[in-house]
Amino acid sequence: MGEVNTGNTGSYEIEDLKTNFIEVEKREKLAQFIGNNPPWLIRNGMVFFLGLIVLLLGSTWFITYPDSVKTQSLIRATSPPKEVVIKNGGRIVKLLKREGETVKRNEVIAFIESTAKHQQVIRLYDLLVFLKAHCSANRLEDLVNYWDAHQSGFSELGELQAQHQNFVKSLLNFKSNLSQGSYFKRKSILIKDLSNTKRLYTTLKDQQLLQQLDLKLQEANAIVADTLHKKSVYTDLEWRQAQSQFINKKMALPVIQSSLIGNENQQNAIQKSLIELENQTYQERNLFIEELFNYINLIEEWKQKYILQAPASGKILYSGFVNENQFFSSTKPVCYITNETQVYLAEAYVPISFRSKVSIGQKVKLKFPAYSVFEFGTVNGIILEIKDIPLDSVYLAKIGLPDGLLTNTNKRIMFNNGLTAIAEITVRNSSLLQKLINSKY
């Protein structure tokens, strides 16, 4: 047992000696490495580090650090996007335009649910507008002929059906006033009667003239007979016969005069009938024109309710996912019409304490809270105008946006009423060294 223990103790001592030797050897190598420094570092180390410090300090003079003023701003547009809403609310039964599609003013975007056929109403409206142009040009014959050629196919007008019947009735009455109508025939007869009556008046006047001449001759004969009777040349019977003939000729003149008066009265009656007919024709014409204009106005009101039209030319931007058979209230826009040539401006509110630092021509960066700067970037601007009089403790500054709402990462910010941004106005560019020195004082 004693021999075995002695052998184990010897092996432990040998292991300890090996470990101590390795530790001593490591310390000697480490001391040797530390003691042998590179000669260039000993000779030039201080100069190198001093030059490096000078180079860093010198570079701060060339590194610019902009001073800026941050303030709130509101984005405005010279012609903001126009909302398109359903006047009284309703369900969209047909969409005719896609997102981003260009439309012209009054172009149809969608149909709203109605009892009338939209295409029929649109065609009828175009027809009535054409008739209105004919009225303005006083081309009444062409108006009726054009209506007769295009009036079919309006059997499903829904809410407009009753008004359509009244209009057609008014047009038929008006048609009677034209060249093929009963009013025109009556007028032709009256004009012909008036012409014949005037011719008869001329004949009566000629008869009156002849009778007056004949009366003068009979008067002369009566005077001669009276003279001869006094000289006893004419007997009493011959004298009475001459006087009787003269009296008969005088009695014929009042009859002719009465006929002339009757003829004049007849002419006046015919002219009165013509005036009444003309007045009736004029009234029928005015009633038709009034009915036409009222009908056009009624259809325009109908279109505002049941046809969604573009209020201006531009691109369509729907307010969300718009589908057919979707209901919209009158308070929620269906879409917006944007103008591609839109000019945007920013209205910044500069605090009075920063007014001395802000001036026209300074550059501005606009950051939009609703759009991440890391994803969308910023919009560049420049100060165009600053109001001289403060308003509610701030000065209003107009900021022009040369690139509109296009960011420096070539992404576009969508405009809407009430769009705000943080305006960072660069008031001056200082070097980093100046900034460090100024920060100490």
Order of alpha helices (4+ residues) and beta strands (2+ residues): alpha-alpha-beta-beta-beta-beta-beta-alpha-alpha-alpha-alpha-alpha-beta-beta-beta-beta-beta-beta-alpha-beta-beta-beta-alpha
